[in-house]
């Protein structure tokens, strides 16, 4: 670090200490090389991520989806006069057909909606819930693999209720019209793409006879690329929904089939699901307000609890804002050694706090104001030293900050890696009227619990293994057990549909699949757009970098500078065993960029899957 910059950093930390912002921060004294908080950068006149060609883009609507056939379904709805909500619902149903391993009506998701009328951002929460008979110790001694492939992991699906609610309150077409493209795809079939072919090699596709019969060849081998996949049972289910609406799913014949299917277990009675018909009939989606933060003059809207995604992204951005990311200083550009180091440290701190404080706020208090408070974030940022790797950080208590006190000392807690499945899907839609949807949907792991509902053709989620497998509430350690299982509770998620705004106008909307890496895929994209000045395609294609626990094992993609990675190793950073040479793919971001003055809309699609942008001129 240049001496002048280092001196400026020391002066800034001295000012923070004098102001009392860092007094008593955590259990260890802050290092003396914490960087300064620069004056707030004024956003540039151009829109982040906007392509250089002003003639590019669309005016009447655009979709960015991980599969071209689902993108065509959404574009068709827009072309017929539907709005962004209509298109999003049609895309969701179509993805159930062409990406059955990633999302569908046996799961749930989060939809972020920016309404053109009134300029309000809302979040529709259709996350799965634990059944009434669930308990904190329900998994007993089952490990993740055992639990996640048996009925005990199946949460009450929320997707159909959420999609129905969205159409009723914000849409302009019927459920039957939204389902039409998906019914056609399921009934007539489609060619299997590379992602589905690769996923069909997973053992989860063979755990139950119905699943194997549909997603393997007759000889038991995986589906090849180009195989024509037809799903008549799923088409039948969609036709039932088109005729009868969500009632048939939650109180009719489909509900009965779900309850019967989730009683299957690969581990005997310990793995039998606990869902009842009453649980399905009682399910309701929830409409929530986003969590909101700022970064370098932009307003960021994120997903609130029960997801940890939005709050974690906002915390990460606040922790990183003091650093000169994207500057011309040596080491602070994209993939620079300093940039990657402080990103890793911020991720470690955020995931330490996430593990303790984030969960379903309807069942336990999530200290959102404390986690977003300058008091707490300054104390956490003070632990990041650009010249050395910190010891494994402990979670800190943000609650005293709200009352004008100091953050609590580090809590003695485990720092295990997250065990969330890294599947899921994300898509983004904008329409001609200015409505924007950012939607992440999931059945948790690839193939969910591996249970295809007999006669109805859709997979059940394994979402309940997003809860703590063992109860963690412990007064001795200070762990509130915020993500312990409880009846009716939604498991913590990492899904992070996101919107970036300036002066009340949406400039970008995006998100990603990937389990706990979702948070970091969204962070990488945000930094690429704002700090590194990339257009949306470059921001999405750029190699990603991720840490998902306080212990701090790094996962990364090919293309990051070898010298930077070597620098991280010298500082003591550890690379994940499944990604020692940064060859893992992380996430699949689908995005829309909007230039508010001209109304031009641009899409960005991720080549890590078969991302596709389609629009109307």
C-alpha positions as CSV (number, residue, x, y, z in Angstrom):
1,X,0.0,0.0,0.0
2,X,1.4,3.4,-0.9
3,X,2.6,5.4,2.2
4,X,0.3,8.3,1.5
5,X,-2.7,6.1,1.4
6,X,-1.6,4.2,4.5
7,X,-1.2,7.5,6.4
8,X,-4.7,8.6,5.3
9,X,-6.1,5.3,6.6
10,X,-4.5,5.8,10.0
11,X,-5.8,9.4,10.2
12,X,-9.3,8.1,9.4
13,X,-9.3,5.4,12.1
14,X,-8.0,7.9,14.6
15,X,-11.0,10.1,13.8
16,X,-13.4,7.2,14.2
17,X,-11.8,6.3,17.5
18,X,-12.1,9.9,18.7
19,X,-15.8,9.9,17.8
20,X,-16.3,6.7,19.8
21,X,-17.6,4.7,16.9
22,X,-15.0,2.0,17.4
23,X,-14.8,2.0,21.2
24,X,-15.0,-1.5,22.6
25,X,-15.5,-3.0,19.1
26,X,-15.6,-6.8,19.6
27,X,-13.3,-8.6,22.0
28,X,-10.0,-7.8,20.3
29,X,-8.5,-4.3,19.6
30,X,-8.9,-3.1,16.0
31,X,-5.8,-3.4,13.9
32,X,-4.0,-0.2,13.1
33,X,-4.3,-0.5,9.3
34,X,-8.0,-0.2,8.9
35,X,-8.6,1.9,5.8
36,X,-10.3,5.2,5.7
37,X,-13.9,5.8,4.9
38,X,-13.7,8.0,1.7
39,X,-16.1,10.7,1.0
40,X,-19.3,9.3,-0.5
41,X,-18.7,8.8,-4.2
42,X,-21.3,10.5,-6.4
43,X,-22.8,8.1,-8.8
44,X,-21.7,8.6,-12.4
45,X,-24.1,10.0,-14.9
46,X,-24.3,6.8,-16.8
47,X,-26.2,3.8,-15.6
48,X,-24.1,1.0,-14.1
49,X,-23.9,-2.0,-16.5
50,X,-25.3,-0.1,-19.4
51,X,-23.8,-1.3,-22.7
52,X,-21.8,1.2,-24.7
53,X,-24.1,1.0,-27.7
54,X,-27.0,3.3,-27.1
55,X,-29.0,1.7,-29.9
56,X,-28.9,-1.7,-28.1
57,X,-31.6,-2.9,-25.9
58,X,-35.4,-2.9,-25.8
59,X,-38.3,-0.5,-25.0
60,X,-41.4,-2.7,-24.6
61,X,-40.1,-5.3,-22.2
62,X,-37.2,-7.7,-21.6
63,X,-36.6,-11.0,-19.8
64,X,-33.3,-12.6,-18.6
65,X,-33.7,-16.3,-17.8
66,X,-31.5,-19.3,-17.4
67,X,-33.2,-21.3,-20.1
68,X,-34.2,-20.1,-23.6
69,X,-37.5,-21.9,-23.7
70,X,-38.6,-20.4,-20.4
71,X,-37.4,-17.0,-21.7
72,X,-39.6,-17.5,-24.8
73,X,-42.5,-18.2,-22.5
74,X,-42.0,-14.9,-20.7
75,X,-41.4,-12.9,-23.9
76,X,-44.6,-14.3,-25.4
77,X,-46.6,-13.1,-22.5
78,X,-45.1,-9.6,-22.8
79,X,-45.8,-9.6,-26.5
80,X,-49.4,-10.5,-25.9
81,X,-49.8,-7.4,-23.6
82,X,-49.0,-9.0,-20.3
83,X,-47.1,-7.2,-17.6
84,X,-43.9,-8.2,-15.8
85,X,-45.8,-10.1,-13.1
86,X,-47.7,-12.2,-15.7
87,X,-44.4,-13.0,-17.6
88,X,-42.7,-13.9,-14.3
89,X,-45.4,-16.4,-13.4
90,X,-45.3,-18.0,-16.9
91,X,-41.5,-18.2,-16.7
92,X,-41.7,-19.9,-13.3
93,X,-44.1,-22.6,-14.6
94,X,-42.0,-23.1,-17.7
95,X,-38.8,-23.5,-15.7
96,X,-40.5,-26.3,-13.8
97,X,-40.6,-28.1,-17.1
98,X,-37.2,-27.4,-18.6
99,X,-35.2,-27.1,-15.3
100,X,-37.1,-29.6,-13.1
101,X,-34.0,-30.2,-11.0
102,X,-33.8,-26.6,-9.9
103,X,-37.3,-25.2,-9.1
104,X,-40.9,-25.9,-9.5
105,X,-44.3,-26.1,-7.8
106,X,-43.0,-28.5,-5.2
107,X,-40.8,-25.7,-3.8
108,X,-41.0,-22.0,-3.1
109,X,-39.2,-18.7,-3.7
110,X,-39.0,-14.9,-3.3
111,X,-40.3,-12.4,-5.8
112,X,-39.1,-8.8,-5.6
113,X,-41.5,-6.4,-7.4
114,X,-41.0,-2.7,-8.2
115,X,-44.3,-1.3,-9.1
116,X,-44.4,1.4,-11.8
117,X,-47.5,2.9,-10.2
118,X,-46.4,4.5,-6.9
119,X,-42.8,3.5,-7.2
120,X,-42.9,1.0,-4.4
121,X,-40.8,-2.1,-3.9
122,X,-42.5,-5.2,-2.4
123,X,-41.4,-8.7,-1.7
124,X,-43.6,-11.7,-2.1
125,X,-42.4,-14.5,0.2
126,X,-43.5,-18.0,-0.9
127,X,-40.9,-19.8,1.1
128,X,-41.8,-23.2,2.3
129,X,-42.8,-23.7,6.0
130,X,-42.3,-26.4,8.6
131,X,-45.3,-28.6,9.3
132,X,-47.2,-28.2,12.6
133,X,-45.7,-31.4,13.9
134,X,-42.1,-30.2,13.3
135,X,-39.7,-29.8,16.2
136,X,-36.2,-28.5,16.8
137,X,-34.9,-32.1,17.3
138,X,-36.9,-33.7,14.5
139,X,-33.8,-34.7,12.5
140,X,-32.4,-36.7,15.4
141,X,-29.0,-38.1,14.4
142,X,-29.6,-38.0,10.7
143,X,-26.9,-36.3,8.7
144,X,-27.6,-33.8,5.9
145,X,-27.5,-36.5,3.1
146,X,-29.9,-38.8,5.0
147,X,-32.3,-36.1,6.0
148,X,-32.3,-34.3,2.6
149,X,-33.3,-37.4,0.6
150,X,-36.2,-38.4,2.7
151,X,-39.7,-37.0,3.3
152,X,-38.7,-35.4,6.7
153,X,-36.9,-32.7,4.7
154,X,-40.0,-31.7,2.7
155,X,-41.5,-28.3,3.6
156,X,-45.0,-27.2,2.8
157,X,-44.6,-25.9,-0.8
158,X,-45.4,-22.2,-1.3
159,X,-44.8,-21.7,-5.0
160,X,-48.3,-22.2,-6.2
161,X,-49.8,-20.0,-3.5
162,X,-47.3,-17.3,-4.3
163,X,-47.8,-17.4,-8.0
164,X,-51.6,-17.4,-7.6
165,X,-51.4,-14.4,-5.2
166,X,-49.1,-12.5,-7.6
167,X,-51.5,-12.9,-10.5
168,X,-54.6,-12.0,-8.4
169,X,-53.0,-8.8,-7.0
170,X,-50.6,-7.5,-9.6
171,X,-51.2,-9.5,-12.8
172,X,-53.4,-9.0,-15.8
173,X,-53.9,-12.6,-17.1
174,X,-55.5,-15.8,-15.7
175,X,-53.7,-18.8,-14.2
176,X,-54.7,-20.7,-17.3
177,X,-53.1,-18.2,-19.6
178,X,-49.9,-18.2,-17.5
179,X,-49.7,-22.0,-17.6
180,X,-50.3,-22.4,-21.3
181,X,-46.6,-22.3,-22.4
182,X,-45.6,-24.7,-19.6
183,X,-48.4,-27.1,-20.5
184,X,-47.3,-27.2,-24.1
185,X,-43.6,-27.7,-23.2
186,X,-44.5,-30.6,-20.8
187,X,-47.0,-32.2,-23.2
188,X,-45.0,-31.9,-26.4
189,X,-41.5,-32.2,-24.9
190,X,-38.2,-30.3,-25.5
191,X,-34.6,-31.2,-26.1
192,X,-32.5,-31.7,-23.0
193,X,-29.7,-29.1,-22.6
194,X,-26.2,-29.6,-21.2
195,X,-27.2,-28.5,-17.6
196,X,-30.1,-30.9,-17.3
197,X,-28.1,-33.7,-18.9
198,X,-25.3,-33.2,-16.4
199,X,-27.7,-33.0,-13.4
200,X,-29.4,-36.2,-14.4
201,X,-26.2,-38.0,-13.6
202,X,-26.8,-37.2,-9.9
203,X,-27.7,-40.1,-7.6
204,X,-30.6,-38.0,-6.4
205,X,-32.3,-38.6,-9.8
206,X,-32.4,-42.3,-9.0
207,X,-33.5,-42.4,-5.4
208,X,-37.2,-43.0,-6.1
209,X,-38.6,-45.2,-8.9
210,X,-40.8,-42.4,-10.4
211,X,-37.9,-39.9,-10.5
212,X,-35.6,-42.4,-12.1
213,X,-38.2,-43.4,-14.7
214,X,-38.7,-39.8,-15.8
215,X,-35.2,-38.5,-15.6
216,X,-33.0,-41.4,-16.7
217,X,-33.1,-43.5,-19.9
218,X,-34.7,-47.0,-19.7
219,X,-31.3,-48.6,-19.2
220,X,-30.7,-46.3,-16.1
221,X,-28.1,-44.1,-17.8
222,X,-28.3,-40.3,-17.6
223,X,-30.2,-38.3,-20.1
224,X,-28.0,-37.3,-23.1
225,X,-27.9,-33.8,-24.5
226,X,-30.7,-33.5,-27.1
227,X,-32.9,-36.2,-25.7
228,X,-36.5,-35.3,-26.2
229,X,-38.0,-35.1,-22.7
230,X,-41.8,-35.4,-22.4
231,X,-43.6,-35.0,-19.0
232,X,-47.3,-36.0,-19.3
233,X,-47.9,-36.2,-15.6
234,X,-46.6,-32.7,-15.1
235,X,-48.8,-31.4,-18.0
236,X,-51.8,-33.1,-16.3
237,X,-51.0,-31.3,-13.0
238,X,-50.7,-27.9,-14.8
239,X,-54.1,-28.6,-16.5
240,X,-55.6,-29.2,-13.1
241,X,-54.2,-25.9,-11.8
242,X,-55.5,-24.1,-14.9
243,X,-59.0,-25.4,-14.3
244,X,-59.2,-25.3,-10.5
245,X,-56.6,-22.8,-9.4
246,X,-54.5,-23.2,-6.3
247,X,-57.3,-24.9,-4.3
248,X,-56.6,-28.3,-6.0
249,X,-53.0,-28.1,-4.9
250,X,-53.6,-27.1,-1.2
251,X,-57.0,-28.8,-0.5
252,X,-57.6,-31.2,-3.3
253,X,-56.2,-34.3,-5.0
254,X,-52.7,-32.9,-5.4
255,X,-52.5,-32.2,-1.7
256,X,-53.4,-35.8,-0.9
257,X,-50.7,-37.0,-3.3
258,X,-48.1,-34.7,-1.7
259,X,-48.8,-35.9,1.8
260,X,-48.5,-39.5,0.7
261,X,-45.3,-38.9,-1.2
262,X,-43.5,-37.2,1.6
263,X,-44.0,-40.2,3.9
264,X,-41.3,-42.0,1.9
265,X,-38.0,-42.5,3.7
266,X,-34.7,-44.0,2.8
267,X,-33.7,-44.3,6.5
268,X,-36.7,-45.9,8.0
269,X,-39.3,-44.2,10.4
270,X,-36.8,-41.5,11.3
271,X,-37.0,-40.0,7.8
272,X,-40.8,-40.0,7.3
273,X,-42.3,-36.6,6.6
274,X,-44.6,-34.8,9.1
275,X,-46.7,-32.8,6.7
276,X,-50.5,-33.2,6.8
277,X,-53.4,-32.0,4.7
278,X,-54.0,-29.4,7.4
279,X,-50.5,-28.0,6.9
280,X,-51.1,-27.6,3.2
281,X,-54.6,-26.0,3.6
282,X,-53.1,-23.5,6.1
283,X,-50.2,-22.2,3.9
284,X,-50.2,-18.5,3.1
285,X,-47.6,-16.4,1.2
286,X,-46.4,-13.2,2.9
287,X,-45.9,-9.7,1.4
288,X,-42.9,-7.9,3.0
289,X,-40.9,-4.7,2.7
290,X,-37.4,-5.0,1.4
291,X,-34.3,-4.3,3.4
292,X,-32.7,-1.1,2.1
293,X,-29.1,0.2,2.2
294,X,-26.8,2.4,0.3
295,X,-23.5,1.9,-1.5
296,X,-21.5,4.7,-3.1
297,X,-24.6,6.8,-3.6
298,X,-26.8,4.1,-4.9
299,X,-29.8,2.6,-3.1
300,X,-29.9,-1.2,-2.8
301,X,-33.1,-3.1,-2.2
302,X,-32.7,-6.6,-0.9
303,X,-34.6,-9.6,0.4
304,X,-35.6,-9.4,4.1
305,X,-35.8,-12.3,6.6
306,X,-36.5,-15.1,6.4
307,X,-33.8,-14.8,3.8
308,X,-30.3,-13.9,4.9
309,X,-29.5,-12.8,1.4
310,X,-30.5,-9.2,1.2
311,X,-29.2,-8.3,4.7
312,X,-25.9,-10.1,4.1
313,X,-25.4,-8.3,0.8
314,X,-26.0,-4.9,2.4
315,X,-23.7,-5.7,5.3
316,X,-21.0,-6.8,2.9
317,X,-21.3,-3.6,0.9
318,X,-21.1,-1.5,4.1
319,X,-18.0,-3.4,5.2
320,X,-16.3,-2.9,1.8
321,X,-17.2,0.8,1.2
322,X,-14.2,2.1,3.2
323,X,-11.8,0.4,0.8
324,X,-10.8,1.9,-2.6
325,X,-12.1,-1.0,-4.7
326,X,-11.9,-0.2,-8.4
327,X,-9.3,2.6,-7.9
328,X,-6.1,3.0,-9.7
329,X,-4.1,2.2,-6.6
330,X,-2.0,-1.0,-7.1
331,X,-3.9,-4.1,-5.9
332,X,-7.4,-2.6,-5.7
333,X,-8.7,-3.2,-9.2
334,X,-10.8,-6.2,-10.2
335,X,-9.2,-9.4,-9.0
336,X,-6.4,-7.5,-7.3
337,X,-4.8,-9.0,-4.3
338,X,-6.0,-6.3,-1.9
339,X,-9.5,-6.4,-3.4
340,X,-9.8,-10.2,-3.0
341,X,-8.4,-10.2,0.5
342,X,-10.8,-7.6,1.9
343,X,-13.7,-9.3,0.1
344,X,-12.8,-12.6,1.8
345,X,-12.5,-10.9,5.2
346,X,-15.8,-9.1,4.8
347,X,-17.5,-12.4,3.8
348,X,-16.0,-14.2,6.9
349,X,-17.4,-11.5,9.2
350,X,-20.8,-11.4,7.6
351,X,-21.3,-15.2,7.5
352,X,-20.3,-15.3,11.2
353,X,-23.0,-12.9,12.1
354,X,-25.5,-14.5,9.6
355,X,-25.1,-17.9,11.3
356,X,-26.3,-16.4,14.7
357,X,-28.7,-13.6,13.9
358,X,-30.6,-14.3,10.7
359,X,-33.7,-16.4,10.3
360,X,-37.5,-16.2,10.2
361,X,-38.4,-12.9,11.9
362,X,-42.0,-14.0,12.3
363,X,-40.8,-16.6,14.8
364,X,-37.8,-15.0,16.5
365,X,-36.4,-11.4,16.6
366,X,-33.9,-10.7,13.9
367,X,-31.9,-7.6,15.0
368,X,-32.0,-5.9,11.5
369,X,-31.6,-2.4,12.9
370,X,-28.5,-3.4,14.9
371,X,-26.9,-5.4,12.0
372,X,-27.3,-2.3,9.7
373,X,-26.3,0.2,12.3
374,X,-23.1,2.4,11.8
375,X,-22.0,1.4,15.3
376,X,-22.0,-2.3,14.6
377,X,-20.7,-2.1,11.0
378,X,-17.8,0.2,12.0
379,X,-16.8,-2.2,14.7
380,X,-16.8,-5.1,12.3
381,X,-15.0,-3.1,9.6
382,X,-12.3,-2.3,12.1
383,X,-11.3,-6.0,12.1
384,X,-10.4,-6.0,8.4
385,X,-6.6,-5.4,8.0
386,X,-5.5,-5.1,4.3
387,X,-2.1,-6.6,5.3
388,X,-3.1,-9.7,7.2
389,X,-5.7,-12.4,7.6
390,X,-7.7,-12.2,10.8
391,X,-8.2,-15.2,13.1
392,X,-11.5,-17.0,12.7
393,X,-14.0,-14.3,13.6
394,X,-16.8,-14.8,16.1
395,X,-20.3,-13.4,15.8
396,X,-20.8,-10.2,17.6
397,X,-24.0,-8.9,19.3
398,X,-25.5,-5.9,17.4
399,X,-28.4,-5.3,19.7
400,X,-26.7,-2.9,22.1
401,X,-26.0,-0.5,19.2
402,X,-29.7,0.2,18.8
403,X,-29.8,1.4,22.4
404,X,-26.8,3.7,21.9
405,X,-24.3,1.2,23.4
406,X,-21.4,-0.8,22.1
407,X,-21.5,-4.0,20.2
408,X,-21.4,-7.1,22.4
409,X,-18.2,-9.2,22.7
410,X,-17.6,-12.1,20.3
411,X,-19.9,-15.1,20.9
412,X,-18.4,-18.5,21.3
413,X,-20.0,-20.3,18.5
414,X,-19.3,-23.0,15.9
415,X,-18.2,-21.8,12.4
416,X,-19.2,-24.6,10.2
417,X,-19.6,-24.3,6.4
418,X,-23.2,-23.9,5.3
419,X,-24.9,-27.1,4.0
420,X,-27.4,-25.5,1.7
421,X,-27.9,-27.1,-1.7
422,X,-26.4,-25.0,-4.5
423,X,-29.1,-25.3,-7.0
424,X,-32.2,-23.0,-7.5
425,X,-32.8,-20.6,-10.4
426,X,-33.2,-16.9,-10.9
427,X,-34.8,-14.7,-13.6
428,X,-35.5,-11.0,-14.1
429,X,-38.3,-9.2,-16.0
430,X,-39.1,-5.6,-17.0
431,X,-42.2,-4.5,-18.9
432,X,-43.1,-1.5,-21.0
433,X,-44.9,0.3,-18.1
434,X,-41.9,0.2,-15.8
435,X,-42.7,-2.8,-13.6
436,X,-39.7,-4.8,-12.7
437,X,-39.5,-8.3,-11.2
438,X,-36.5,-10.0,-9.7
439,X,-37.4,-13.6,-8.8
440,X,-35.4,-16.5,-7.2
441,X,-37.1,-19.9,-7.0
442,X,-36.0,-23.2,-5.6
443,X,-36.6,-26.8,-4.5
444,X,-33.3,-26.5,-2.5
445,X,-30.8,-29.2,-3.6
446,X,-30.7,-30.4,-7.2
447,X,-33.7,-32.7,-7.6
448,X,-35.0,-31.5,-4.2
449,X,-35.6,-34.5,-1.9
450,X,-35.5,-36.7,-5.0
451,X,-39.2,-37.5,-4.6
452,X,-41.3,-37.1,-7.8
453,X,-45.0,-37.0,-6.7
454,X,-46.5,-40.1,-8.3
455,X,-49.0,-39.3,-11.0
456,X,-48.4,-35.6,-10.9
457,X,-44.8,-35.3,-12.2
458,X,-43.3,-32.6,-9.9
459,X,-40.4,-32.8,-7.4
460,X,-40.7,-32.1,-3.7
461,X,-38.3,-29.8,-2.0
462,X,-35.8,-30.7,0.7
463,X,-36.1,-27.2,2.1
464,X,-36.3,-28.1,5.8
465,X,-32.7,-29.1,5.8
466,X,-32.0,-25.3,5.5
467,X,-32.8,-25.3,9.2
468,X,-30.2,-26.3,11.8
469,X,-30.0,-30.1,11.8
470,X,-29.3,-30.0,15.5
471,X,-30.9,-27.5,17.9
472,X,-28.4,-24.6,18.5
473,X,-30.3,-22.5,21.1
474,X,-27.8,-22.2,24.0
475,X,-27.7,-19.6,26.7
476,X,-24.2,-20.5,27.6
477,X,-22.8,-19.5,24.2
478,X,-25.4,-16.8,23.5
479,X,-26.7,-18.6,20.4
480,X,-30.4,-17.8,20.1
481,X,-31.1,-20.8,17.9
482,X,-32.8,-18.4,15.4
483,X,-32.7,-21.1,12.7
484,X,-33.8,-24.0,14.8
485,X,-36.9,-25.9,13.4
486,X,-40.3,-24.8,14.8
487,X,-43.9,-25.4,13.6
488,X,-44.9,-23.1,10.8
489,X,-41.5,-21.5,10.6
490,X,-39.7,-20.7,7.4
491,X,-36.1,-21.9,7.1
492,X,-33.3,-19.4,6.6
493,X,-32.5,-18.8,3.0
494,X,-29.7,-17.2,1.1
495,X,-31.8,-16.1,-1.9
496,X,-31.1,-12.5,-2.8
497,X,-33.2,-11.0,-5.5
498,X,-31.8,-7.5,-5.7
499,X,-32.5,-4.0,-7.2
500,X,-30.2,-1.1,-7.5
501,X,-31.8,2.4,-7.6
502,X,-31.0,6.0,-8.0
503,X,-33.4,8.9,-7.4
504,X,-36.2,6.4,-7.0
505,X,-35.6,4.8,-10.4
506,X,-34.6,1.2,-10.8
507,X,-31.3,1.0,-12.7
508,X,-30.6,-2.7,-12.3
509,X,-32.3,-5.9,-11.1
510,X,-30.6,-9.2,-10.7
511,X,-30.0,-12.3,-8.6
512,X,-28.5,-15.8,-8.7
513,X,-28.9,-19.4,-7.6
514,X,-26.3,-21.2,-5.7
515,X,-27.2,-21.8,-2.0
516,X,-25.1,-19.8,0.4
517,X,-22.9,-18.6,-2.6
518,X,-25.9,-16.6,-3.8
519,X,-24.9,-13.8,-1.5
520,X,-21.5,-13.6,-2.9
521,X,-22.6,-13.9,-6.5
522,X,-24.8,-10.9,-6.0
523,X,-22.0,-9.1,-4.2
524,X,-19.5,-9.8,-7.0
525,X,-22.0,-8.5,-9.6
526,X,-22.7,-5.4,-7.6
527,X,-19.1,-4.6,-7.2
528,X,-18.4,-5.2,-10.9
529,X,-21.2,-2.8,-11.8
530,X,-20.4,0.0,-9.4
531,X,-16.7,-0.2,-8.5
532,X,-15.2,-1.9,-11.6
533,X,-17.3,-0.1,-14.2
534,X,-18.2,-3.2,-16.2
535,X,-21.2,-3.4,-18.5
536,X,-23.8,-6.0,-17.5
537,X,-22.4,-8.8,-19.7
538,X,-18.9,-8.4,-18.4
539,X,-20.1,-8.0,-14.8
540,X,-21.9,-11.4,-15.1
541,X,-19.2,-13.2,-17.0
542,X,-16.3,-12.1,-14.8
543,X,-14.9,-14.9,-12.5
544,X,-16.4,-15.0,-9.1
545,X,-15.0,-15.3,-5.6
546,X,-16.8,-16.7,-2.5
547,X,-16.4,-17.4,1.2
548,X,-19.4,-18.8,3.0
549,X,-18.2,-19.2,6.6
550,X,-16.2,-17.6,9.3
551,X,-13.6,-20.3,8.8
552,X,-13.1,-18.8,5.4
553,X,-12.4,-21.4,2.8
554,X,-12.2,-19.7,-0.5
555,X,-14.1,-21.0,-3.6
556,X,-13.4,-19.2,-6.9
557,X,-13.7,-19.4,-10.6
558,X,-11.0,-19.7,-13.3
559,X,-9.7,-16.4,-14.6
560,X,-8.7,-14.6,-11.4
561,X,-5.0,-13.6,-11.4
562,X,-2.7,-16.3,-10.2
563,X,-0.5,-13.7,-8.5
564,X,-3.5,-12.5,-6.4
565,X,-4.4,-16.0,-5.4
566,X,-0.8,-16.7,-4.4
567,X,-0.9,-13.5,-2.3
568,X,-4.0,-14.8,-0.5
569,X,-2.3,-18.1,0.2
570,X,0.7,-16.2,1.7
571,X,-1.7,-14.3,4.0
572,X,-3.0,-17.7,5.3
573,X,-6.2,-17.9,3.3
574,X,-7.4,-21.5,2.7
575,X,-8.9,-22.7,-0.6
576,X,-11.8,-25.1,-0.6
577,X,-10.9,-28.7,-1.2
578,X,-13.4,-29.0,-4.1
579,X,-12.0,-25.8,-5.8
580,X,-8.2,-25.9,-5.2
581,X,-7.5,-24.3,-8.6
582,X,-10.5,-22.1,-8.9
583,X,-12.3,-24.3,-11.4
584,X,-15.8,-24.4,-9.7
585,X,-18.7,-22.6,-11.3
586,X,-20.4,-20.2,-8.9
587,X,-24.0,-19.0,-9.5
588,X,-25.9,-18.0,-12.6
589,X,-26.8,-14.3,-12.6
590,X,-29.7,-13.1,-14.8
591,X,-30.1,-9.3,-14.9
592,X,-32.0,-6.4,-16.4
593,X,-30.5,-2.9,-16.7
594,X,-32.8,0.2,-17.3
595,X,-31.8,3.6,-18.5
596,X,-34.5,5.8,-16.9
597,X,-34.2,8.8,-19.2
598,X,-34.6,7.0,-22.5
599,X,-36.5,4.0,-21.1
600,X,-34.1,1.6,-22.8
601,X,-33.9,-1.9,-21.3
602,X,-30.9,-4.2,-21.5
603,X,-30.5,-7.8,-20.3
604,X,-27.6,-9.8,-19.1
605,X,-27.6,-13.6,-19.1
606,X,-25.2,-16.0,-17.5
607,X,-23.4,-18.5,-19.7
608,X,-22.7,-20.7,-16.7
609,X,-26.2,-22.1,-17.5
610,X,-28.0,-21.4,-20.8
611,X,-28.8,-17.9,-19.9
612,X,-30.9,-16.1,-22.5
613,X,-32.1,-12.5,-23.0
614,X,-35.2,-11.8,-25.1
615,X,-37.1,-8.6,-25.5
616,X,-39.5,-6.5,-27.4
617,X,-38.0,-3.6,-29.5
